[in-house]
Amino acid sequence: MKKPHGFVLMDMLLGLAVVITLAVLLAQLGGEQTQAARHFADARSAQRCAEMVLQHLQIGQPLPPAPAAMQVQIVPVSDASAVDGYRWCKVVVECRGQHGVLLGLVSGKAVAP
């Protein structure tokens, strides 16, 4: 009686196709996870930089230079009322497309109207 060698070869090729498909999917998901981690790291960096800028404005220290990948924008809030020589100010920081935004009171001397 003959052994069915053709079915073993088909099973082996099907198993190999499944393993290759899973390997490709795993590699793609790994790349997406890395991209998402970079996205969240940029958002955290922008928020930390906004906190640092607002803190320097609140205590009256000169602003340190912004890191190379970040743009810092300080916007006085014109429709908010001043509080005892302090003004409301919005700090917007962009880091590779991610934004960090904070609103806080700063000395009236620190931000021009």
C-alpha positions in Angstrom: 0.0 0.0 0.0 1.3 3.5 -0.9 1.7 6.3 1.6 0.0 9.6 0.8 3.2 11.8 0.6 1.3 14.7 -1.2 -0.8 15.5 1.8 2.2 15.8 4.1 3.8 18.3 1.7 0.6 20.3 1.5 0.3 20.4 5.3 3.9 21.5 5.6 3.4 24.3 3.0 0.2 25.5 4.6 1.9 25.5 8.1 4.8 27.5 6.6 2.4 30.0 5.0 0.6 30.5 8.4 4.0 31.0 10.2 5.1 33.6 7.5 1.8 35.4 7.7 2.0 35.6 11.5 5.6 36.8 11.3 4.7 39.6 8.9 1.8 40.7 11.1 4.0 40.7 14.2 6.6 42.8 12.5 4.0 45.3 11.3 2.5 45.6 14.8 5.9 46.1 16.3 6.5 49.1 13.9 3.2 50.6 14.8 3.9 50.2 18.5 7.2 52.0 18.1 5.5 54.8 16.2 2.9 55.2 18.9 5.5 55.2 21.6 7.4 58.0 19.8 4.1 59.9 19.4 3.4 59.8 23.1 7.0 60.6 24.1 6.8 63.8 21.9 3.5 64.7 23.6 5.0 64.3 27.1 8.1 66.3 26.1 5.9 69.1 24.8 3.9 69.2 28.0 7.0 69.1 30.2 8.5 72.0 28.2 5.3 74.0 28.6 5.4 73.4 32.3 9.0 74.6 32.5 8.3 77.7 30.5 5.2 78.6 32.6 7.2 78.0 35.8 10.0 80.3 34.6 7.4 83.0 33.7 5.7 82.7 37.1 8.9 83.1 39.2 10.3 85.8 36.9 13.4 83.9 35.7 14.6 84.3 32.1 13.4 81.6 29.7 16.0 78.9 28.8 16.5 78.3 25.1 14.0 75.9 23.7 15.3 72.5 22.6 15.9 72.1 18.9 12.8 70.1 18.0 10.4 72.4 19.9 8.7 75.7 19.1 7.5 77.7 22.1 4.7 80.3 21.8 3.6 82.5 24.7 0.2 84.1 24.1 -1.3 86.6 26.6 -5.0 86.0 27.1 -6.6 89.3 26.3 -10.2 88.6 27.4 -9.3 87.5 30.9 -9.1 90.0 33.8 -5.8 90.7 35.5 -5.3 89.7 39.1 -3.2 92.0 41.3 -0.5 92.7 38.7 -0.7 89.2 37.2 -2.0 88.3 33.8 -3.4 85.1 32.3 -1.1 83.6 29.7 -1.2 80.6 27.5 2.0 78.6 26.7 1.9 76.5 23.6 4.7 74.1 22.8 5.0 72.0 19.7 7.3 69.0 19.5 7.3 67.1 16.2 3.6 67.7 15.6 2.5 67.1 19.2 1.2 70.1 21.3 1.5 70.9 25.0 -0.7 73.7 26.1 -0.9 75.3 29.6 -2.8 78.3 30.9 -1.6 80.1 34.0 -1.1 83.4 35.8 2.2 85.1 35.2 3.7 88.4 36.3 2.4 91.3 34.2 6.1 92.3 33.6 6.9 88.9 32.2 4.5 89.1 29.2 3.9 92.1 27.0 0.2 92.8 26.3 
